[in-house]
């Protein structure tokens, strides 16, 4: 017996029955596809959450500070002359200690920071260098005065444009035998003087090198 359709008020024709079933099948397939898509998304999210949960937490392991005395000893053996190994006391931390080139001059350079304070301080020994090397490091800045620290006369430099010299606003430099020693950074002049005093003995040794 043919199905009576309410809105038609009569039994539906075979074509109408076929059309109705086709539309129902189409809606069912669309609904199933949508549900499958949602299920796949939920599975993906679950996998991501598992991976994230498996990633180790905590702070990255800090890198050990460079061993300045050991590195300096190696350079001494290589160069056949004293090499700077500052002793700045408690509260100081060395971030970098390496040889680098500026203007064709190789320099043994150490970068120090002080706990609880902003700013940095570098100590550099330019090998077979002169005052021209200092000018290259300090972007052409010339010495404005001198100061004496532990019996050694240092040239004082005050760059007028610290942003052009890597935030360096104060520097001390002095010849040391075949080399030149430079203390520079954005630390206070008193701090730079303490750093300069820490290498007095090594500068005196260098001045005795023939």
C-alpha positions in Angstrom: 0.0 0.0 0.0 1.4 3.4 -1.0 2.4 5.7 1.8 0.1 8.8 2.3 2.1 12.0 2.5 0.6 14.5 4.9 1.5 17.6 2.9 0.3 16.0 -0.3 -2.9 14.5 1.0 -2.4 11.5 -1.2 -0.2 8.5 -1.6 3.2 9.4 -3.0 4.2 8.2 -6.4 7.0 5.7 -7.0 9.2 8.6 -8.3 8.5 10.7 -5.2 9.3 7.6 -3.0 12.6 7.2 -4.8 13.5 10.9 -4.5 12.7 10.9 -0.8 14.9 7.9 -0.2 17.7 9.3 -2.2 17.5 12.6 -0.3 17.6 10.7 3.0 20.6 8.7 1.9 22.4 11.9 0.9 21.7 13.6 4.2 22.8 10.5 6.1 26.1 10.3 4.2 26.8 14.0 4.7 26.1 13.6 8.4 28.3 10.6 8.7 31.1 12.4 6.9 30.9 15.4 9.2 30.9 13.1 12.3 34.0 11.3 10.9 35.7 14.6 10.4 35.0 15.7 14.0 36.3 12.3 15.2 39.5 12.7 13.2 40.0 16.2 14.6 39.5 15.0 18.2 42.1 12.2 17.6 44.6 14.7 16.2 44.1 17.0 19.2 44.6 14.1 21.6 47.8 13.1 19.9 49.1 16.7 20.1 48.3 16.9 23.8 50.1 13.6 24.5 53.2 14.8 22.6 53.2 18.1 24.5 52.8 16.4 27.8 55.7 14.2 27.0 58.1 17.1 26.4 60.4 17.6 29.5 59.7 20.7 31.5 62.0 22.9 33.5 64.7 25.5 32.8 67.4 24.6 30.2 70.7 23.5 31.6 73.0 26.5 31.9 76.2 26.3 29.9 79.4 26.2 32.0 81.4 29.4 32.2 84.6 29.4 30.1 87.7 28.4 32.0 89.7 31.6 31.5 92.9 30.4 33.3 93.0 27.2 31.2 92.3 29.0 28.0 94.9 31.7 28.8 97.5 29.0 29.6 96.9 27.4 26.2 97.4 30.7 24.5 100.5 31.4 26.4 102.0 28.2 25.2 101.0 29.0 21.6 102.1 32.7 21.7 105.2 32.3 23.8 104.3 35.3 26.0 102.0 36.1 29.0 98.3 36.2 28.3 95.7 38.0 30.4 93.9 36.0 33.0 91.9 38.5 35.1 90.9 37.9 38.7 87.9 40.1 39.4 86.7 38.5 42.6 83.4 37.3 43.8 80.2 38.4 42.0 81.7 38.4 38.6 80.8 36.0 35.8 82.5 35.5 32.5 80.1 34.9 29.6 82.7 34.6 26.8 86.4 34.1 26.4 87.8 33.7 22.9 90.1 35.1 20.4 88.5 37.4 17.8 89.8 39.6 15.0 89.2 43.4 14.6 90.7 45.2 11.7 93.2 42.4 11.0 94.3 42.2 14.6 93.7 39.1 16.7 92.7 39.7 20.3 92.1 37.6 23.3 88.8 38.9 24.6 86.8 38.1 27.8 83.3 39.4 28.5 82.3 39.8 32.2 79.1 40.7 33.9 78.4 41.3 37.6 75.6 39.6 39.5 72.8 41.9 40.4 74.1 44.7 38.2 73.4 45.8 34.6 76.1 46.4 32.0 79.1 44.5 30.9 82.9 44.8 30.8 85.4 43.4 28.3 89.1 42.9 28.8 91.1 42.4 25.6 94.7 41.8 24.7 95.4 42.8 21.1 98.3 40.7 19.9 101.1 42.7 18.2 98.7 45.7 18.3 99.1 49.4 18.8 96.9 52.4 19.5 95.4 52.2 16.0 93.8 48.9 17.0 92.1 50.6 20.0 90.7 53.2 17.6 89.2 50.5 15.4 87.5 48.8 18.4 86.2 52.1 19.7 85.0 53.4 16.3 87.7 56.1 16.0 87.3 57.5 19.5 90.5 59.3 20.8 91.8 59.4 24.3 90.6 62.3 26.3 92.8 62.0 29.3 95.0 59.5 31.3 94.8 57.9 34.6 97.2 55.9 36.7 96.2 52.5 38.2 98.7 50.5 40.2 101.6 52.5 38.7 100.5 51.9 35.1 99.3 54.8 33.0 96.2 54.1 31.1 94.6 56.2 28.3 91.0 57.0 29.0 88.4 56.9 26.2 84.8 58.2 26.4 82.9 57.4 23.2 80.5 60.2 22.3 78.1 57.8 20.5 77.9 54.6 22.6 75.3 53.1 20.2 77.9 53.2 17.4 80.5 51.3 19.5 78.3 48.5 20.8 77.1 50.4 23.9 80.7 51.1 25.0 80.8 54.4 26.9 84.1 54.1 28.8 87.4 52.5 28.0 91.0 52.2 29.3 93.9 51.2 27.2 97.7 50.8 27.7 100.6 49.4 25.7 101.9 46.0 27.1 105.2 45.1 25.3 104.3 43.8 21.8 100.6 43.9 22.6 97.9 46.4 23.7 95.5 45.9 26.6 92.0 47.3 26.4 89.3 47.4 29.1 86.0 48.6 27.8 82.2 48.4 28.2 79.3 50.3 29.8 80.3 49.6 33.4 81.2 52.5 35.8 84.8 54.0 35.5 85.5 52.7 39.0 84.6 49.1 37.9 86.8 49.4 34.8 89.6 50.5 37.1 89.2 47.5 39.3 89.4 45.3 36.2 92.5 47.0 35.0 94.1 46.6 38.3 93.5 42.8 38.2 95.9 42.4 35.3 98.7 44.8 36.5 101.2 42.0 37.1 100.6 40.5 33.6 101.0 43.8 31.9 104.3 44.3 33.7 105.4 40.8 32.5 104.4 41.7 29.0 106.5 44.9 29.1 109.5 42.8 29.8 109.0 40.7 26.7 111.8 41.5 24.2 
